[in-house]
Amino acid sequence: MDLPQAVMSWSGGKDCLSALEMTVEQLQFVELLTVCGGEDRRVSMHGVPLELIRRQAQSLGLDLHHIELPPFPPNEIYDSAMADYLHSRRRRGIDTVVFGDIFLRDLRDYREERMNSVGMRAAFPLWEIDTRTLVKQFIQRGNRALLVCVDGRVLDRSFLGRELDEDLLHDLPDSCDPCGENGEFHTFVFDGPLFNQAVAFERGGITTAHEHFHYLDIQAPR
């Protein structure tokens, strides 16, 4: 029996990979979908360049579709670009988009409304799973990720570039969700059981945006 066709909403971080791991045997993933913006074409909030997202997709054996938007676009531009994409995939018979959200209800409601408007289904395989359990499972399965963005109001910038492991979990302050689900940090996954090979990257400097978001510049090796 053919599996339902699906798209994975992809930021390059640990939660979307965990959602992919949990559904890869129930769905036929056609492609990863990522949104990037700015002159340097980086994933929103994570700050990861598009080329590294491409290399993740290649190692996972999946196609990648990216939507390019101007920096800080109004919601109308984002909604229009996303609607065009979703309609095109619906016409191809794709009926599901998988998301890695865990407990942000307003975000889930927004995504479901957008999917319903084009006759598609939004799936949330991680929904309301305890975040400490999720991140420990991520590590125990052999996945590897590093912190590439931190909110300086919650985490010191010294956490940038650290690998997401048991030592890091131990060092997180109590005010920080173990999965960074409130935006405390964002990650880049570079290896794990689903990858054909590790995604190579080079570390650069640290930049700060909006006064308190700190980013580690990582690049694909030339």
Secondary structure as GFF3:
##gff-version 3
##sequence-region A 1 222
A	DSSP	beta_strand	5	9	.	.	.	ID=ss1
A	DSSP	alpha_helix	14	23	.	.	.	ID=ss2
A	DSSP	beta_strand	28	37	.	.	.	ID=ss3
A	DSSP	beta_strand	42	43	.	.	.	ID=ss4
A	DSSP	alpha_helix	50	60	.	.	.	ID=ss5
A	DSSP	beta_strand	63	69	.	.	.	ID=ss6
A	DSSP	alpha_helix	75	91	.	.	.	ID=ss7
A	DSSP	beta_strand	96	98	.	.	.	ID=ss8
A	DSSP	alpha_helix	105	117	.	.	.	ID=ss9
A	DSSP	beta_strand	121	123	.	.	.	ID=ss10
A	DSSP	alpha_helix	131	140	.	.	.	ID=ss11
A	DSSP	beta_strand	144	151	.	.	.	ID=ss12
A	DSSP	three_ten_helix	157	159	.	.	.	ID=ss13
A	DSSP	alpha_helix	166	171	.	.	.	ID=ss14
A	DSSP	beta_strand	185	191	.	.	.	ID=ss15
A	DSSP	beta_strand	202	209	.	.	.	ID=ss16
A	DSSP	beta_strand	213	219	.	.	.	ID=ss17
###
